[in-house]
Amino acid sequence: MAKAKVARAAIPQDQEILSEKQAAHYLGLKSGKTLYGWRTEDGPRPEDGGKPTCERVGPIYVRFGAGKRRAIRYRKADLAAWVAAHAVG
């Protein structure tokens, strides 16, 4: 039995979902490791008495799944908003 083809709806460009590597490229970063570091920056810090600061360093992300099989993705619109929020001058 042949598989039915599913038509993909056109996704508006600002609603595109990017992988960590694609998001890093979009932001002009060398790799996704910087994004990973930014995601994990809001953990407990010794200089704050070991209490989480809950201060988000990097852009908003979406997490699909749980555990080792989870996927981290970024919406292009969120990346653009984060860049705009960090503009200086």
ZIJO-V585643 format. One record per backbone hydrogen bond with DSSP energy under -1.0 kcal/mol. CO is the residue of the C=O (numbers start at 1). NH is the residue of the N-H. E is the energy in kcal/mol with one decimal. If there is no record, write none. Layout:
{{CO/NH/E} {CO/NH/E}}
//
This chain:
{{12/15/-1.9} {13/16/-1.2} {14/77/-1.6} {16/76/-2.6} {18/74/-2.6} {19/23/-2.8} {20/24/-2.3} {21/25/-2.1} {22/26/-2.5} {23/27/-2.0} {24/29/-3.1} {25/28/-1.0} {32/36/-2.4} {33/37/-2.5} {34/38/-2.4} {35/39/-2.3} {36/40/-1.8} {40/43/-1.1} {45/48/-1.5} {45/50/-2.4} {46/49/-1.8} {62/73/-2.8} {64/71/-2.8} {67/70/-1.3} {71/64/-2.9} {73/62/-3.4} {74/18/-3.7} {75/79/-1.9} {76/80/-2.4} {77/81/-2.2} {78/82/-2.2} {79/83/-2.4} {80/84/-2.3} {81/85/-2.2} {84/87/-1.2}}
//
